[in-house]
Amino acid sequence: MQFPTGASRFVFIIAHPAAHVGAPRHYSPYFWDNGLDWHMVPLDVAPAHLAETIRTLARSESVVGFNLTMPHKPAAFELCDAVGPAATFEGVGNTIRIEAGGRLIGDSFDGGGFLNAAREAGVFDPERRCVVIGAGGAGRAICHALAAAGLKRIGILNETPGPVEALAAKLRGKFPKLEIGLEDEFDDAGLLVNATSLGLNATDALPMDPSRLPSDCAVFDIIAGRRTEFMTAAAARGLKVVDGVAMIRHQLPLQTAFWKGEA
């Protein structure tokens, strides 16, 4: 473990609550392995104080930028002075870097991290239907990345209809050949993605019943802090399971390059 000094710089990962956040165990060693005296620090910030907190910390030369997680991604997008193409389409930001004068530049890397992890695991097939559960910040990013990668058919489910209908409309506008279904159907799914927060706690309900999935369907659960009951249930059925740690690993180089101003 490398301890910080007065010359160290920091990336704050901001959540509310933050007790589940385990990302620093992946980010900080990656920074050190790449010759950066950077440290990731979790910070619990209530939504009402997000803007004030980020603007205040951005004044410090010790702060590189921010990693935003639930529930702050939409608000982070609105807070930025400029955003990249993924964030522009998705209306969310999970990464902010600080430029001269405290200017905040944001983008979204959830989709890129997810897609690269899915490809590495061999679970992305553009010819097979993918079902994404969750139309929040991560869900929007994942659907966008899948569509941009040439997926032909997608199903999107959400607890409330408004967000999923808005996301479907945006996807249809940019990817007119993409077939989008909003029905609770899994019979032909090749990949099922849990893009919700269900699974952060052991008492959470499963996002869906994995017995409804085909025997050759893969499951990607974006929860990274623990092996969820959904992952265990899917694996017990013999389904291939990919977890959120894989998504983090593939976001790391993308976000680090962005924080360094190289992307």
C-alpha atoms as an extended CHARMM CRD file, in Angstrom:
* protein
*
       263  EXT
         1         1  MET       CA              0.0000000000        0.0000000000        0.0000000000  PROA      1               0.0000000000
         2         2  GLN       CA              1.2270000000        3.4750000000       -0.9070000000  PROA      2               0.0000000000
         3         3  PHE       CA              0.4340000000        6.2080000000        1.6160000000  PROA      3               0.0000000000
         4         4  PRO       CA             -0.3850000000        9.7380000000        0.4150000000  PROA      4               0.0000000000
         5         5  THR       CA              1.9140000000       12.6760000000        1.0100000000  PROA      5               0.0000000000
         6         6  GLY       CA              1.5060000000       16.4040000000        0.5340000000  PROA      6               0.0000000000
         7         7  ALA       CA              2.5120000000       15.9130000000       -3.1130000000  PROA      7               0.0000000000
         8         8  SER       CA             -0.1710000000       13.2800000000       -3.7650000000  PROA      8               0.0000000000
         9         9  ARG       CA             -3.2920000000       13.9940000000       -5.7670000000  PROA      9               0.0000000000
        10        10  PHE       CA             -6.7980000000       12.6810000000       -5.2230000000  PROA      10              0.0000000000
        11        11  VAL       CA             -9.8200000000       11.4290000000       -7.1310000000  PROA      11              0.0000000000
        12        12  PHE       CA            -12.9890000000       11.4790000000       -5.0490000000  PROA      12              0.0000000000
        13        13  ILE       CA            -15.6550000000        8.8790000000       -5.7190000000  PROA      13              0.0000000000
        14        14  ILE       CA            -18.9060000000       10.5030000000       -4.6210000000  PROA      14              0.0000000000
        15        15  ALA       CA            -21.9630000000        8.4850000000       -3.6440000000  PROA      15              0.0000000000
        16        16  HSD       CA            -24.9250000000        8.6010000000       -1.2550000000  PROA      16              0.0000000000
        17        17  PRO       CA            -24.7680000000        6.4270000000        0.7180000000  PROA      17              0.0000000000
        18        18  ALA       CA            -21.1240000000        5.4550000000        0.2810000000  PROA      18              0.0000000000
        19        19  ALA       CA            -20.6490000000        2.5330000000        2.6720000000  PROA      19              0.0000000000
        20        20  HSD       CA            -20.8060000000        0.0030000000       -0.2010000000  PROA      20              0.0000000000
        21        21  VAL       CA            -18.1370000000        1.7240000000       -2.3150000000  PROA      21              0.0000000000
        22        22  GLY       CA            -15.1330000000       -0.5310000000       -2.8610000000  PROA      22              0.0000000000
        23        23  ALA       CA            -13.7130000000        1.0540000000       -6.0010000000  PROA      23              0.0000000000
        24        24  PRO       CA            -10.5480000000        2.4850000000       -4.3620000000  PROA      24              0.0000000000
        25        25  ARG       CA             -9.1460000000       -1.0390000000       -3.9860000000  PROA      25              0.0000000000
        26        26  HSD       CA             -9.0760000000       -1.2090000000       -7.7920000000  PROA      26              0.0000000000
        27        27  TYR       CA             -8.3610000000        2.4010000000       -8.7510000000  PROA      27              0.0000000000
        28        28  SER       CA             -5.5490000000        3.3830000000       -6.3980000000  PROA      28              0.0000000000
        29        29  PRO       CA             -3.3080000000        0.3770000000       -7.2320000000  PROA      29              0.0000000000
        30        30  TYR       CA             -3.9450000000        0.9930000000      -10.9370000000  PROA      30              0.0000000000
        31        31  PHE       CA             -2.8180000000        4.6010000000      -10.5200000000  PROA      31              0.0000000000
        32        32  TRP       CA              0.3530000000        3.5160000000       -8.7050000000  PROA      32              0.0000000000
        33        33  ASP       CA              1.1440000000        0.8010000000      -11.2500000000  PROA      33              0.0000000000
        34        34  ASN       CA              1.0070000000        3.4820000000      -13.9420000000  PROA      34              0.0000000000
        35        35  GLY       CA              3.3930000000        5.8320000000      -12.1710000000  PROA      35              0.0000000000
        36        36  LEU       CA              0.7570000000        8.1700000000      -10.7340000000  PROA      36              0.0000000000
        37        37  ASP       CA              0.8460000000        9.3450000000       -7.1190000000  PROA      37              0.0000000000
        38        38  TRP       CA             -2.9510000000        9.4450000000       -7.1080000000  PROA      38              0.0000000000
        39        39  HSD       CA             -5.3740000000        8.0550000000       -4.5220000000  PROA      39              0.0000000000
        40        40  MET       CA             -9.1020000000        7.4100000000       -4.7800000000  PROA      40              0.0000000000
        41        41  VAL       CA            -11.1550000000        8.4430000000       -1.7320000000  PROA      41              0.0000000000
        42        42  PRO       CA            -14.8770000000        7.6640000000       -1.1790000000  PROA      42              0.0000000000
        43        43  LEU       CA            -17.0580000000       10.5750000000       -0.1080000000  PROA      43              0.0000000000
        44        44  ASP       CA            -20.6680000000       10.3930000000        1.0540000000  PROA      44              0.0000000000
        45        45  VAL       CA            -22.4340000000       13.5230000000       -0.1900000000  PROA      45              0.0000000000
        46        46  ALA       CA            -26.1840000000       14.0980000000       -0.0880000000  PROA      46              0.0000000000
        47        47  PRO       CA            -27.6870000000       15.3250000000       -3.3780000000  PROA      47              0.0000000000
        48        48  ALA       CA            -28.4620000000       18.7510000000       -1.9080000000  PROA      48              0.0000000000
        49        49  HSD       CA            -24.7610000000       19.3530000000       -1.2650000000  PROA      49              0.0000000000
        50        50  LEU       CA            -23.2740000000       17.8610000000       -4.4430000000  PROA      50              0.0000000000
        51        51  ALA       CA            -22.7030000000       21.0730000000       -6.4000000000  PROA      51              0.0000000000
        52        52  GLU       CA            -21.2260000000       22.9210000000       -3.4270000000  PROA      52              0.0000000000
        53        53  THR       CA            -18.9260000000       20.0070000000       -2.5740000000  PROA      53              0.0000000000
        54        54  ILE       CA            -17.5780000000       19.5640000000       -6.0950000000  PROA      54              0.0000000000
        55        55  ARG       CA            -17.0750000000       23.2810000000       -6.7050000000  PROA      55              0.0000000000
        56        56  THR       CA            -15.2350000000       23.6410000000       -3.3940000000  PROA      56              0.0000000000
        57        57  LEU       CA            -12.9520000000       20.6220000000       -3.9050000000  PROA      57              0.0000000000
        58        58  ALA       CA            -12.2450000000       21.6950000000       -7.4920000000  PROA      58              0.0000000000
        59        59  ARG       CA            -10.4150000000       24.7360000000       -6.1140000000  PROA      59              0.0000000000
        60        60  SER       CA             -7.6920000000       22.5170000000       -4.6510000000  PROA      60              0.0000000000
        61        61  GLU       CA             -4.5700000000       21.7220000000       -6.6770000000  PROA      61              0.0000000000
        62        62  SER       CA             -4.5350000000       18.3550000000       -4.8980000000  PROA      62              0.0000000000
        63        63  VAL       CA             -7.7270000000       17.1930000000       -6.6020000000  PROA      63              0.0000000000
        64        64  VAL       CA             -7.5640000000       15.5680000000      -10.0520000000  PROA      64              0.0000000000
        65        65  GLY       CA            -11.2780000000       15.0130000000      -10.5040000000  PROA      65              0.0000000000
        66        66  PHE       CA            -14.3130000000       13.0050000000       -9.5160000000  PROA      66              0.0000000000
        67        67  ASN       CA            -15.9370000000        9.6460000000      -10.1070000000  PROA      67              0.0000000000
        68        68  LEU       CA            -19.7140000000        9.8480000000       -9.6630000000  PROA      68              0.0000000000
        69        69  THR       CA            -21.9430000000        6.9580000000       -8.7250000000  PROA      69              0.0000000000
        70        70  MET       CA            -25.4990000000        6.5320000000       -7.4760000000  PROA      70              0.0000000000
        71        71  PRO       CA            -27.4510000000        8.7660000000       -7.2670000000  PROA      71              0.0000000000
        72        72  HSD       CA            -25.3380000000       11.6030000000       -8.6480000000  PROA      72              0.0000000000
        73        73  LYS       CA            -24.7650000000       10.8970000000      -12.3610000000  PROA      73              0.0000000000
        74        74  PRO       CA            -27.6120000000       13.0450000000      -13.7900000000  PROA      74              0.0000000000
        75        75  ALA       CA            -26.7840000000       15.9450000000      -11.4510000000  PROA      75              0.0000000000
        76        76  ALA       CA            -23.0850000000       15.6880000000      -12.3240000000  PROA      76              0.0000000000
        77        77  PHE       CA            -23.9720000000       16.0830000000      -15.9910000000  PROA      77              0.0000000000
        78        78  GLU       CA            -25.8290000000       19.3130000000      -15.2570000000  PROA      78              0.0000000000
        79        79  LEU       CA            -22.9570000000       20.6120000000      -13.1310000000  PROA      79              0.0000000000
        80        80  CYS       CA            -20.3020000000       20.3110000000      -15.8460000000  PROA      80              0.0000000000
        81        81  ASP       CA            -19.1400000000       23.2720000000      -17.9120000000  PROA      81              0.0000000000
        82        82  ALA       CA            -18.6250000000       20.9690000000      -20.9080000000  PROA      82              0.0000000000
        83        83  VAL       CA            -19.2950000000       17.2800000000      -21.5820000000  PROA      83              0.0000000000
        84        84  GLY       CA            -18.1390000000       14.6330000000      -24.0270000000  PROA      84              0.0000000000
        85        85  PRO       CA            -20.2360000000       12.8270000000      -26.6460000000  PROA      85              0.0000000000
        86        86  ALA       CA            -21.3340000000        9.8610000000      -24.5200000000  PROA      86              0.0000000000
        87        87  ALA       CA            -22.5180000000       12.0730000000      -21.6730000000  PROA      87              0.0000000000
        88        88  THR       CA            -24.2770000000       14.3680000000      -24.1340000000  PROA      88              0.0000000000
        89        89  PHE       CA            -26.4000000000       11.5220000000      -25.4840000000  PROA      89              0.0000000000
        90        90  GLU       CA            -27.0000000000        9.8090000000      -22.1440000000  PROA      90              0.0000000000
        91        91  GLY       CA            -27.6740000000       12.9240000000      -20.0720000000  PROA      91              0.0000000000
        92        92  VAL       CA            -25.4500000000       11.5860000000      -17.2890000000  PROA      92              0.0000000000
        93        93  GLY       CA            -21.8170000000       11.8860000000      -16.2700000000  PROA      93              0.0000000000
        94        94  ASN       CA            -19.7800000000        9.5030000000      -14.1480000000  PROA      94              0.0000000000
        95        95  THR       CA            -16.3790000000       11.1720000000      -14.5990000000  PROA      95              0.0000000000
        96        96  ILE       CA            -15.2930000000       14.7980000000      -14.1190000000  PROA      96              0.0000000000
        97        97  ARG       CA            -11.8610000000       16.3270000000      -14.5350000000  PROA      97              0.0000000000
        98        98  ILE       CA            -10.8030000000       19.7500000000      -13.3590000000  PROA      98              0.0000000000
        99        99  GLU       CA             -9.2390000000       22.1800000000      -15.8000000000  PROA      99              0.0000000000
       100       100  ALA       CA             -7.7500000000       25.6470000000      -15.4030000000  PROA      100             0.0000000000
       101       101  GLY       CA             -9.8420000000       27.9910000000      -13.3050000000  PROA      101             0.0000000000
       102       102  GLY       CA            -11.8400000000       25.1350000000      -11.8130000000  PROA      102             0.0000000000
       103       103  ARG       CA            -13.6270000000       24.3910000000      -15.0900000000  PROA      103             0.0000000000
       104       104  LEU       CA            -15.4120000000       21.0180000000      -14.9050000000  PROA      104             0.0000000000
       105       105  ILE       CA            -15.2700000000       18.7070000000      -17.9260000000  PROA      105             0.0000000000
       106       106  GLY       CA            -17.3790000000       15.5680000000      -17.7910000000  PROA      106             0.0000000000
       107       107  ASP       CA            -18.0960000000       12.4060000000      -19.6950000000  PROA      107             0.0000000000
       108       108  SER       CA            -19.6200000000        8.9580000000      -19.2400000000  PROA      108             0.0000000000
       109       109  PHE       CA            -17.4840000000        5.8120000000      -19.2970000000  PROA      109             0.0000000000
       110       110  ASP       CA            -19.8980000000        3.2320000000      -17.8790000000  PROA      110             0.0000000000
       111       111  GLY       CA            -20.8630000000        2.1350000000      -21.3840000000  PROA      111             0.0000000000
       112       112  GLY       CA            -17.2990000000        1.7790000000      -22.6360000000  PROA      112             0.0000000000
       113       113  GLY       CA            -16.2430000000       -0.1450000000      -19.5490000000  PROA      113             0.0000000000
       114       114  PHE       CA            -19.2440000000       -2.4400000000      -19.8060000000  PROA      114             0.0000000000
       115       115  LEU       CA            -18.8370000000       -3.1440000000      -23.5190000000  PROA      115             0.0000000000
       116       116  ASN       CA            -15.1190000000       -3.8830000000      -23.3030000000  PROA      116             0.0000000000
       117       117  ALA       CA            -15.7180000000       -6.2140000000      -20.3420000000  PROA      117             0.0000000000
       118       118  ALA       CA            -18.5510000000       -7.9870000000      -22.1830000000  PROA      118             0.0000000000
       119       119  ARG       CA            -16.3590000000       -8.4620000000      -25.2420000000  PROA      119             0.0000000000
       120       120  GLU       CA            -13.4640000000       -9.8050000000      -23.1830000000  PROA      120             0.0000000000
       121       121  ALA       CA            -15.8010000000      -12.2710000000      -21.4520000000  PROA      121             0.0000000000
       122       122  GLY       CA            -17.2550000000      -13.3460000000      -24.8010000000  PROA      122             0.0000000000
       123       123  VAL       CA            -20.8300000000      -12.4770000000      -23.8540000000  PROA      123             0.0000000000
       124       124  PHE       CA            -21.5180000000       -9.7590000000      -26.4460000000  PROA      124             0.0000000000
       125       125  ASP       CA            -23.1200000000      -11.0460000000      -29.6340000000  PROA      125             0.0000000000
       126       126  PRO       CA            -24.7760000000       -8.3220000000      -31.7490000000  PROA      126             0.0000000000
       127       127  GLU       CA            -27.0430000000      -10.9350000000      -33.3190000000  PROA      127             0.0000000000
       128       128  ARG       CA            -28.5270000000      -12.0230000000      -29.9650000000  PROA      128             0.0000000000
       129       129  ARG       CA            -31.1420000000      -10.0030000000      -28.1050000000  PROA      129             0.0000000000
       130       130  CYS       CA            -29.8980000000       -8.2580000000      -24.9700000000  PROA      130             0.0000000000
       131       131  VAL       CA            -32.2060000000       -7.3300000000      -22.0880000000  PROA      131             0.0000000000
       132       132  VAL       CA            -31.1200000000       -4.4780000000      -19.8100000000  PROA      132             0.0000000000
       133       133  ILE       CA            -32.8820000000       -4.0270000000      -16.4760000000  PROA      133             0.0000000000
       134       134  GLY       CA            -32.5920000000       -0.4220000000      -15.3010000000  PROA      134             0.0000000000
       135       135  ALA       CA            -32.8360000000        2.8740000000      -17.1730000000  PROA      135             0.0000000000
       136       136  GLY       CA            -30.9040000000        5.0280000000      -14.7190000000  PROA      136             0.0000000000
       137       137  GLY       CA            -27.4290000000        6.4180000000      -15.2670000000  PROA      137             0.0000000000
       138       138  ALA       CA            -25.6530000000        3.0880000000      -15.7960000000  PROA      138             0.0000000000
       139       139  GLY       CA            -28.5510000000        1.6160000000      -17.7590000000  PROA      139             0.0000000000
       140       140  ARG       CA            -28.6010000000        4.5370000000      -20.1850000000  PROA      140             0.0000000000
       141       141  ALA       CA            -24.8610000000        4.2480000000      -20.7420000000  PROA      141             0.0000000000
       142       142  ILE       CA            -24.9870000000        0.4850000000      -21.2910000000  PROA      142             0.0000000000
       143       143  CYS       CA            -27.8960000000        0.6890000000      -23.7590000000  PROA      143             0.0000000000
       144       144  HSD       CA            -26.1020000000        3.4470000000      -25.6590000000  PROA      144             0.0000000000
       145       145  ALA       CA            -22.8750000000        1.4290000000      -25.8450000000  PROA      145             0.0000000000
       146       146  LEU       CA            -24.6850000000       -1.7080000000      -27.0160000000  PROA      146             0.0000000000
       147       147  ALA       CA            -26.5310000000        0.1850000000      -29.7340000000  PROA      147             0.0000000000
       148       148  ALA       CA            -23.3630000000        1.9530000000      -30.9000000000  PROA      148             0.0000000000
       149       149  ALA       CA            -21.5970000000       -1.4300000000      -31.0910000000  PROA      149             0.0000000000
       150       150  GLY       CA            -24.1650000000       -2.7180000000      -33.5700000000  PROA      150             0.0000000000
       151       151  LEU       CA            -26.5950000000       -4.6540000000      -31.3920000000  PROA      151             0.0000000000
       152       152  LYS       CA            -29.6910000000       -5.4250000000      -33.4500000000  PROA      152             0.0000000000
       153       153  ARG       CA            -32.3000000000       -6.1190000000      -30.7490000000  PROA      153             0.0000000000
       154       154  ILE       CA            -32.5980000000       -4.8340000000      -27.1920000000  PROA      154             0.0000000000
       155       155  GLY       CA            -35.1360000000       -5.0760000000      -24.4120000000  PROA      155             0.0000000000
       156       156  ILE       CA            -35.2030000000       -2.4020000000      -21.6970000000  PROA      156             0.0000000000
       157       157  LEU       CA            -37.0480000000       -2.7920000000      -18.3970000000  PROA      157             0.0000000000
       158       158  ASN       CA            -37.4410000000       -0.3590000000      -15.5270000000  PROA      158             0.0000000000
       159       159  GLU       CA            -39.4950000000       -0.1670000000      -12.3600000000  PROA      159             0.0000000000
       160       160  THR       CA            -41.2210000000        3.0090000000      -13.5860000000  PROA      160             0.0000000000
       161       161  PRO       CA            -42.1460000000        3.5700000000      -17.2580000000  PROA      161             0.0000000000
       162       162  GLY       CA            -41.0800000000        7.2000000000      -17.7170000000  PROA      162             0.0000000000
       163       163  PRO       CA            -37.2760000000        6.7550000000      -17.8250000000  PROA      163             0.0000000000
       164       164  VAL       CA            -37.3840000000        3.6910000000      -20.0640000000  PROA      164             0.0000000000
       165       165  GLU       CA            -39.7360000000        5.3430000000      -22.5560000000  PROA      165             0.0000000000
       166       166  ALA       CA            -37.5070000000        8.4260000000      -22.7250000000  PROA      166             0.0000000000
       167       167  LEU       CA            -34.4210000000        6.2560000000      -23.2480000000  PROA      167             0.0000000000
       168       168  ALA       CA            -36.1190000000        4.2110000000      -25.9500000000  PROA      168             0.0000000000
       169       169  ALA       CA            -37.1150000000        7.3870000000      -27.8030000000  PROA      169             0.0000000000
       170       170  LYS       CA            -33.5300000000        8.6830000000      -27.7500000000  PROA      170             0.0000000000
       171       171  LEU       CA            -32.1570000000        5.3530000000      -28.9580000000  PROA      171             0.0000000000
       172       172  ARG       CA            -34.6850000000        5.1850000000      -31.8010000000  PROA      172             0.0000000000
       173       173  GLY       CA            -33.6880000000        8.6920000000      -32.8700000000  PROA      173             0.0000000000
       174       174  LYS       CA            -29.9890000000        7.8520000000      -33.1040000000  PROA      174             0.0000000000
       175       175  PHE       CA            -30.1840000000        4.1540000000      -34.0600000000  PROA      175             0.0000000000
       176       176  PRO       CA            -33.2770000000        3.7650000000      -36.2570000000  PROA      176             0.0000000000
       177       177  LYS       CA            -32.4630000000        0.1450000000      -37.1970000000  PROA      177             0.0000000000
       178       178  LEU       CA            -32.3070000000       -0.9920000000      -33.5680000000  PROA      178             0.0000000000
       179       179  GLU       CA            -35.3200000000       -3.0910000000      -32.5450000000  PROA      179             0.0000000000
       180       180  ILE       CA            -36.4080000000       -2.0100000000      -29.0510000000  PROA      180             0.0000000000
       181       181  GLY       CA            -38.8360000000       -3.9020000000      -26.8590000000  PROA      181             0.0000000000
       182       182  LEU       CA            -40.1850000000       -2.7920000000      -23.4960000000  PROA      182             0.0000000000
       183       183  GLU       CA            -41.9270000000       -6.0680000000      -22.6550000000  PROA      183             0.0000000000
       184       184  ASP       CA            -41.0210000000       -8.3510000000      -19.7600000000  PROA      184             0.0000000000
       185       185  GLU       CA            -39.7420000000      -11.1220000000      -22.0670000000  PROA      185             0.0000000000
       186       186  PHE       CA            -36.5740000000      -13.2070000000      -21.7770000000  PROA      186             0.0000000000
       187       187  ASP       CA            -37.1510000000      -16.3150000000      -23.9290000000  PROA      187             0.0000000000
       188       188  ASP       CA            -34.6920000000      -15.3170000000      -26.6780000000  PROA      188             0.0000000000
       189       189  ALA       CA            -32.1860000000      -13.3470000000      -24.5920000000  PROA      189             0.0000000000
       190       190  GLY       CA            -28.4950000000      -13.9440000000      -25.1910000000  PROA      190             0.0000000000
       191       191  LEU       CA            -27.4070000000      -11.4920000000      -22.4970000000  PROA      191             0.0000000000
       192       192  LEU       CA            -29.2130000000      -10.1890000000      -19.4140000000  PROA      192             0.0000000000
       193       193  VAL       CA            -27.7960000000       -7.0750000000      -17.7360000000  PROA      193             0.0000000000
       194       194  ASN       CA            -28.6780000000       -5.9610000000      -14.2260000000  PROA      194             0.0000000000
       195       195  ALA       CA            -28.0310000000       -2.2150000000      -14.3660000000  PROA      195             0.0000000000
       196       196  THR       CA            -29.9200000000       -1.4650000000      -11.1460000000  PROA      196             0.0000000000
       197       197  SER       CA            -28.7200000000       -1.1120000000       -7.5670000000  PROA      197             0.0000000000
       198       198  LEU       CA            -30.4820000000       -4.3510000000       -6.5940000000  PROA      198             0.0000000000
       199       199  GLY       CA            -27.8810000000       -6.5740000000       -4.9940000000  PROA      199             0.0000000000
       200       200  LEU       CA            -25.9710000000       -3.9280000000       -3.0870000000  PROA      200             0.0000000000
       201       201  ASN       CA            -27.6030000000       -5.4090000000        0.0240000000  PROA      201             0.0000000000
       202       202  ALA       CA            -28.1760000000       -9.0770000000        0.8020000000  PROA      202             0.0000000000
       203       203  THR       CA            -31.8260000000       -8.3340000000        1.5730000000  PROA      203             0.0000000000
       204       204  ASP       CA            -32.5410000000       -6.8820000000       -1.8980000000  PROA      204             0.0000000000
       205       205  ALA       CA            -34.9620000000       -8.6360000000       -4.2100000000  PROA      205             0.0000000000
       206       206  LEU       CA            -33.5390000000      -10.2450000000       -7.3370000000  PROA      206             0.0000000000
       207       207  PRO       CA            -33.8780000000       -8.0300000000      -10.4390000000  PROA      207             0.0000000000
       208       208  MET       CA            -35.5930000000      -10.9810000000      -12.1630000000  PROA      208             0.0000000000
       209       209  ASP       CA            -35.9580000000      -14.7510000000      -11.8170000000  PROA      209             0.0000000000
       210       210  PRO       CA            -32.9980000000      -16.3480000000      -13.6510000000  PROA      210             0.0000000000
       211       211  SER       CA            -35.0380000000      -19.5130000000      -14.2330000000  PROA      211             0.0000000000
       212       212  ARG       CA            -36.7850000000      -17.5200000000      -16.9700000000  PROA      212             0.0000000000
       213       213  LEU       CA            -33.5580000000      -17.1710000000      -18.9660000000  PROA      213             0.0000000000
       214       214  PRO       CA            -32.4950000000      -19.5350000000      -21.7640000000  PROA      214             0.0000000000
       215       215  SER       CA            -29.7990000000      -22.0470000000      -20.8330000000  PROA      215             0.0000000000
       216       216  ASP       CA            -27.2860000000      -20.3330000000      -23.1350000000  PROA      216             0.0000000000
       217       217  CYS       CA            -27.9440000000      -16.8060000000      -21.8470000000  PROA      217             0.0000000000
       218       218  ALA       CA            -25.1550000000      -14.9230000000      -20.0720000000  PROA      218             0.0000000000
       219       219  VAL       CA            -25.7040000000      -12.6010000000      -17.1050000000  PROA      219             0.0000000000
       220       220  PHE       CA            -23.8170000000       -9.3630000000      -16.4810000000  PROA      220             0.0000000000
       221       221  ASP       CA            -24.4950000000       -7.8800000000      -13.0370000000  PROA      221             0.0000000000
       222       222  ILE       CA            -22.8540000000       -4.4560000000      -12.6750000000  PROA      222             0.0000000000
       223       223  ILE       CA            -22.7150000000       -4.6720000000       -8.8610000000  PROA      223             0.0000000000
       224       224  ALA       CA            -19.0270000000       -4.6900000000       -7.9360000000  PROA      224             0.0000000000
       225       225  GLY       CA            -18.9780000000       -4.4920000000       -4.1390000000  PROA      225             0.0000000000
       226       226  ARG       CA            -20.1590000000       -8.0470000000       -3.4550000000  PROA      226             0.0000000000
       227       227  ARG       CA            -21.1710000000      -11.2750000000       -5.1300000000  PROA      227             0.0000000000
       228       228  THR       CA            -24.9000000000      -10.8150000000       -5.3190000000  PROA      228             0.0000000000
       229       229  GLU       CA            -27.6270000000      -13.3650000000       -4.7540000000  PROA      229             0.0000000000
       230       230  PHE       CA            -28.6070000000      -12.8270000000       -8.3930000000  PROA      230             0.0000000000
       231       231  MET       CA            -25.1100000000      -13.8140000000       -9.5610000000  PROA      231             0.0000000000
       232       232  THR       CA            -25.2280000000      -16.9100000000       -7.3550000000  PROA      232             0.0000000000
       233       233  ALA       CA            -28.6760000000      -17.9250000000       -8.5960000000  PROA      233             0.0000000000
       234       234  ALA       CA            -27.6720000000      -17.4450000000      -12.2410000000  PROA      234             0.0000000000
       235       235  ALA       CA            -24.4530000000      -19.4330000000      -11.7730000000  PROA      235             0.0000000000
       236       236  ALA       CA            -26.4200000000      -22.2150000000      -10.0690000000  PROA      236             0.0000000000
       237       237  ARG       CA            -28.3990000000      -22.5700000000      -13.2990000000  PROA      237             0.0000000000
       238       238  GLY       CA            -25.1390000000      -22.9880000000      -15.2130000000  PROA      238             0.0000000000
       239       239  LEU       CA            -25.3090000000      -19.5230000000      -16.7940000000  PROA      239             0.0000000000
       240       240  LYS       CA            -22.1090000000      -17.6040000000      -17.4690000000  PROA      240             0.0000000000
       241       241  VAL       CA            -21.8590000000      -14.6610000000      -15.0430000000  PROA      241             0.0000000000
       242       242  VAL       CA            -19.8180000000      -11.4640000000      -15.3550000000  PROA      242             0.0000000000
       243       243  ASP       CA            -19.6700000000       -9.0470000000      -12.4110000000  PROA      243             0.0000000000
       244       244  GLY       CA            -19.1420000000       -5.3260000000      -11.9690000000  PROA      244             0.0000000000
       245       245  VAL       CA            -15.4460000000       -5.7100000000      -11.1650000000  PROA      245             0.0000000000
       246       246  ALA       CA            -14.8460000000       -6.5430000000      -14.8240000000  PROA      246             0.0000000000
       247       247  MET       CA            -16.6170000000       -3.3220000000      -15.7810000000  PROA      247             0.0000000000
       248       248  ILE       CA            -14.4270000000       -1.3380000000      -13.3670000000  PROA      248             0.0000000000
       249       249  ARG       CA            -11.2390000000       -2.8970000000      -14.7680000000  PROA      249             0.0000000000
       250       250  HSD       CA            -12.1700000000       -1.7950000000      -18.2640000000  PROA      250             0.0000000000
       251       251  GLN       CA            -13.2340000000        1.6860000000      -17.1830000000  PROA      251             0.0000000000
       252       252  LEU       CA             -9.9320000000        2.2990000000      -15.4030000000  PROA      252             0.0000000000
       253       253  PRO       CA             -7.7760000000        3.0620000000      -18.4680000000  PROA      253             0.0000000000
       254       254  LEU       CA            -10.5500000000        5.1110000000      -20.0910000000  PROA      254             0.0000000000
       255       255  GLN       CA            -11.1700000000        7.2770000000      -17.0310000000  PROA      255             0.0000000000
       256       256  THR       CA             -7.4880000000        7.6540000000      -16.1610000000  PROA      256             0.0000000000
       257       257  ALA       CA             -6.7010000000        8.9030000000      -19.6610000000  PROA      257             0.0000000000
       258       258  PHE       CA             -9.5940000000       11.3570000000      -19.3250000000  PROA      258             0.0000000000
       259       259  TRP       CA             -8.4170000000       12.6340000000      -15.9280000000  PROA      259             0.0000000000
       260       260  LYS       CA             -4.9300000000       13.0890000000      -17.3940000000  PROA      260             0.0000000000
       261       261  GLY       CA             -6.3990000000       15.1350000000      -20.2480000000  PROA      261             0.0000000000
       262       262  GLU       CA             -5.3980000000       12.5690000000      -22.8590000000  PROA      262             0.0000000000
       263       263  ALA       CA             -8.9450000000       11.7730000000      -23.9630000000  PROA      263             0.0000000000
